[in-house]
Every structure is written in C-alpha cells, then in structure tokens.
Amino acid sequence: MGWEAEILLFIQEHIRSEFLNPVMTLLTHSGDYGIFVMVLAAGLLIIPRTRRTGIIAGTSIAIEALLNNVLIKNLVARTRPYDAIEGLENLIERQKDFSFPSGHTGSAFAVMGAIFLIALMGLPEIAKSGEFMQKKMSRTYKIWAVVAIVYAFVLGFSRLYVGVHYPTDVIGGLLLGFATSFIAYFIFRSALKIYSEKKAKKEEAKQ
C-alpha cells in the first residue's frame, strides 16, 4: 500500500465523522464544474471597480480549464482512488472523468490564487498621468484574499475527505491553478505596460 492510500484511509478511519461528512460534501460540491469560481470571476468582471481583477481571474480559470480538463487529465488518465484502493469508500457520486489533477482544486486556485496574488503584488493599472503602476490593495481586499485562498485549500482537502482524489491530484491542481494565476497576472501586466508605453510615445509625438 502506497503513502497516498495510507493518507486516504487514515482520513476515512480517523477524521470522517457524522458532523463533518455533510459539511465536507457540501463544500466539495461548491466546486462542481467550477461554477462558483466562474460566477465569482464574472461578478468581478462586471463591476467596474473590480474589472481588472476579474480579467485576471477569468483569464486564469480559462487557461486552467483548458490545460486541466482537455489536456492533462486525458494524457495521464489516472484511475480514481475508490477504484484502486481496497476499503476506500467515496462519500459522493462516482466521478465521470479521470483523477489527475483535481479540477475542483485547480479551478479554485486559478481564481482565488489570482485574487491572492493581486493582494501580494498589487493591481497593475495605468495612472491618470498615463504611466504604468502597481496599485497597492486595501486592507479589506487583503483580508478577503486570505479568505479566498483558505477556501481553495479547504476545498482541496474536501476532495481527499470524500475519497475522490489522491493527495498528488490535489497538489497537482493546486500547482496548476497557481501557475495559471501567475501566467494570467503577468499577461495582463505586460499588456497594460505595453499599452502605457505606446500611449506615452503617442503623447510625445503630438508635442
């Protein structure tokens, strides 16, 4: 028996409880099809004040979904743990796709990771003067960013708790989601910086 099987069986035998089972089941279903985080990204995109955050988060989850669901899952084609580990019982319905990496975890970290990254590094934007800048985020935003990233971590754990993913599936989803949030952030940052520089050159040419 490998270490991943031991972890999943330990969770089943020592952490699952009548109280936690419905809580974790509800939490894990909040990530079904990435609907919650996609709605969140769309909401951020609609509101003018949070539109830049929404663009980064939306770009991140689009890249993550393509890499995760279309490419990596089908290339790796890993069997779900409840079909491979004797004695492991899944608490939710059987999943229709492959196991690696965790799509729920990946989509959560794609969006929540983008929000958290902006809290750490600032929001790329163009100042009134036309210069590119990194706007520092408010304390309130940073608090919500921490809440967002905690949700992503707990959602990832819930996939282990209900028995539908291996630990490395969740780790893989986490790394992929964070990677796409970085990619989306720096794509947006680079595009905005190039636009700012071109705008500055046009202003100089007029003078």
C-alpha positions in Angstrom: 0.0 0.0 0.0 1.4 3.4 -1.0 1.6 6.5 1.1 -1.3 8.1 -0.7 -3.6 5.2 0.0 -2.5 5.3 3.7 -3.4 9.0 3.9 -6.9 8.5 2.3 -7.6 5.5 4.6 -6.4 7.5 7.6 -8.8 10.3 6.7 -11.6 7.8 6.3 -11.0 6.0 9.6 -9.9 8.8 11.9 -11.2 12.2 10.5 -14.5 11.5 8.9 -17.5 12.0 11.2 -21.3 12.3 11.2 -20.8 16.1 11.7 -18.1 16.7 9.1 -19.5 14.4 6.3 -22.4 16.7 5.2 -20.2 19.8 5.7 -17.4 18.5 3.5 -19.8 17.1 1.0 -21.5 20.5 0.6 -18.1 22.2 0.4 -16.8 19.8 -2.2 -20.0 20.3 -4.3 -19.4 24.0 -4.2 -16.6 23.4 -6.7 -18.6 21.3 -9.1 -17.8 22.3 -12.7 -16.0 25.4 -11.4 -19.4 27.2 -11.4 -18.9 29.0 -8.1 -15.4 30.4 -9.0 -16.5 31.2 -12.6 -19.5 33.2 -11.3 -17.2 35.0 -8.9 -14.8 35.9 -11.7 -17.7 37.0 -13.9 -19.1 39.1 -11.0 -15.7 40.8 -10.5 -15.6 41.4 -14.3 -19.0 43.1 -14.4 -18.3 45.5 -11.5 -16.2 48.4 -12.9 -14.2 48.8 -9.7 -13.1 45.1 -9.7 -12.9 44.6 -13.5 -9.1 44.3 -13.7 -9.2 41.6 -11.0 -12.0 39.9 -12.9 -10.0 39.9 -16.2 -7.0 38.3 -14.5 -9.1 35.7 -12.6 -11.2 35.0 -15.7 -8.1 34.5 -17.9 -6.5 32.3 -15.2 -9.5 29.9 -15.0 -9.9 29.7 -18.8 -6.2 28.6 -19.1 -6.5 26.2 -16.2 -9.7 24.6 -17.6 -8.0 24.1 -21.0 -4.8 22.6 -19.5 -6.6 20.5 -16.8 -9.7 19.1 -18.4 -8.7 19.0 -22.0 -5.0 18.2 -21.9 -3.5 16.8 -18.7 -6.4 14.6 -17.4 -6.7 12.8 -20.7 -3.0 12.4 -21.1 -2.4 11.0 -17.6 -5.7 9.1 -17.5 -5.4 8.2 -13.8 -8.0 5.9 -12.2 -10.0 7.3 -9.3 -8.7 6.2 -5.8 -12.0 4.5 -4.8 -11.5 2.1 -7.8 -7.9 1.3 -6.9 -7.7 1.3 -3.1 -9.3 -1.6 -1.3 -11.6 -0.5 1.5 -11.8 3.2 0.5 -15.4 4.4 0.2 -16.3 7.6 -1.6 -18.9 9.8 0.0 -20.3 11.3 -3.2 -21.3 10.1 -6.6 -18.7 8.4 -8.9 -16.8 10.9 -11.0 -17.1 10.8 -14.8 -13.6 12.0 -15.6 -10.0 11.0 -14.7 -8.4 11.7 -11.4 -5.2 13.7 -12.1 -5.1 16.6 -11.5 -8.0 17.7 -9.3 -10.3 20.0 -11.4 -12.0 21.4 -8.4 -8.8 22.3 -6.7 -7.3 23.7 -10.0 -10.2 26.0 -10.7 -10.4 27.2 -7.1 -6.7 28.1 -7.1 -6.9 29.6 -10.6 -9.3 32.3 -9.3 -8.6 32.5 -5.6 -4.8 32.4 -6.4 -5.2 35.3 -8.8 -7.1 37.3 -6.1 -4.4 36.4 -3.5 -1.6 37.3 -6.0 -3.0 40.7 -6.6 -3.2 41.3 -2.8 0.5 40.4 -2.5 1.9 42.2 -5.6 -0.6 44.9 -6.3 -3.0 45.5 -9.2 -1.5 46.6 -12.5 -3.1 49.7 -13.8 -2.4 52.9 -15.7 -2.3 56.1 -13.7 -4.1 59.3 -14.7 -0.7 60.6 -16.0 -0.6 57.6 -18.4 2.2 55.8 -16.5 2.0 52.1 -15.7 1.8 51.4 -12.0 1.2 48.7 -9.4 -1.7 49.8 -7.2 -1.4 48.7 -3.6 -4.5 46.9 -2.3 -6.6 47.9 0.7 -6.5 46.0 4.0 -10.1 44.9 3.3 -9.1 43.4 0.0 -6.2 41.6 1.6 -8.5 40.1 4.2 -10.9 38.8 1.5 -7.9 37.5 -0.4 -6.9 35.4 2.6 -10.4 34.1 3.0 -10.4 33.2 -0.7 -7.1 31.2 -0.5 -8.3 29.5 2.7 -11.4 28.4 0.8 -9.3 27.0 -2.0 -7.1 25.0 0.4 -10.2 23.6 2.3 -11.9 22.7 -1.0 -8.8 20.8 -2.0 -8.8 18.9 1.3 -12.5 18.1 0.8 -11.6 16.2 -2.3 -9.4 13.9 -0.2 -12.0 13.7 2.5 -14.8 12.5 0.3 -12.4 10.0 -1.3 -12.4 11.0 -5.0 -8.8 12.2 -5.3 -5.3 11.2 -4.4 -3.2 13.7 -2.5 -1.0 14.2 -5.6 -4.1 15.0 -7.6 -4.9 17.9 -5.2 -1.3 19.0 -5.2 -1.2 18.9 -8.9 -4.4 21.0 -9.1 -3.0 23.5 -6.6 0.2 24.0 -8.6 -1.6 24.2 -11.9 -4.1 26.8 -10.5 -1.4 28.9 -9.0 0.7 28.6 -12.2 -2.2 29.9 -14.4 -2.9 32.7 -12.0 0.7 33.8 -12.3 0.5 33.5 -16.1 -2.7 35.5 -16.3 -1.4 38.1 -14.0 1.8 38.7 -16.0 0.0 38.6 -19.3 -2.3 41.4 -18.1 0.6 43.3 -16.5 2.7 43.0 -19.7 -0.2 44.0 -22.0 -1.0 47.0 -19.8 2.6 48.1 -19.6 3.0 47.9 -23.4 -0.2 49.9 -23.9 1.0 52.5 -21.4 4.4 52.8 -23.2 2.7 53.1 -26.6 0.3 55.7 -25.3 3.2 57.7 -23.8 5.1 57.6 -27.2 1.9 58.9 -29.0 1.7 61.8 -26.5 5.3 62.7 -27.0 4.9 62.6 -30.8 2.0 65.1 -30.5 4.1 67.6 -28.6 
